[in-house]
């Protein structure tokens, strides 16, 4: 699964609230949202195995 997030090493500082099933979908969404100024330039496509919320 893929998410759009701001990372520093293994730590996620911010993420967009949608999970994508493949990298292509995530990259298209990132490009679209950055062009429309909804997400900043520091966001990137990240592959994750699981997310743990505390």
C-alpha positions in Angstrom: 0.0 0.0 0.0 1.1 3.5 -0.7 0.5 6.8 1.1 1.5 10.5 0.5 3.6 11.7 3.4 6.3 13.9 4.8 9.1 11.8 6.2 12.2 12.2 8.2 13.8 8.7 8.3 11.3 6.2 9.6 9.1 8.9 11.2 6.0 10.2 9.4 5.3 13.8 10.2 2.3 14.4 8.1 0.3 12.3 5.7 -2.7 12.6 3.4 -5.7 10.6 4.5 -6.0 8.2 1.5 -4.3 4.9 1.0 -3.5 3.8 -2.6 -3.2 0.3 -3.8 -0.4 0.9 -6.3 2.4 3.4 -6.9 1.0 4.8 -10.2 -2.2 5.9 -8.5 -0.3 7.5 -5.7 2.1 9.4 -8.0 -0.8 10.7 -10.1 -2.6 11.9 -7.0 0.5 13.5 -5.6 1.2 15.4 -8.9 -2.4 16.6 -9.1 -2.6 17.8 -5.4 0.8 19.5 -5.6 -0.2 21.3 -8.8 -3.5 22.5 -7.1 -1.5 23.6 -4.0 -3.4 21.1 -1.7 -0.1 19.4 -0.7 3.3 20.9 -0.2 6.5 20.1 -2.0 7.8 18.0 0.9 5.2 15.3 0.4 6.4 12.1 -1.4 5.0 8.7 -2.3 5.8 6.1 0.4 5.3 2.4 0.4 4.2 1.1 3.8 3.5 -2.5 5.0 1.3 -1.4 7.9 0.4 1.7 9.9 0.1 1.8 13.6 -1.8 4.7 15.2 -1.3 5.5 18.8 
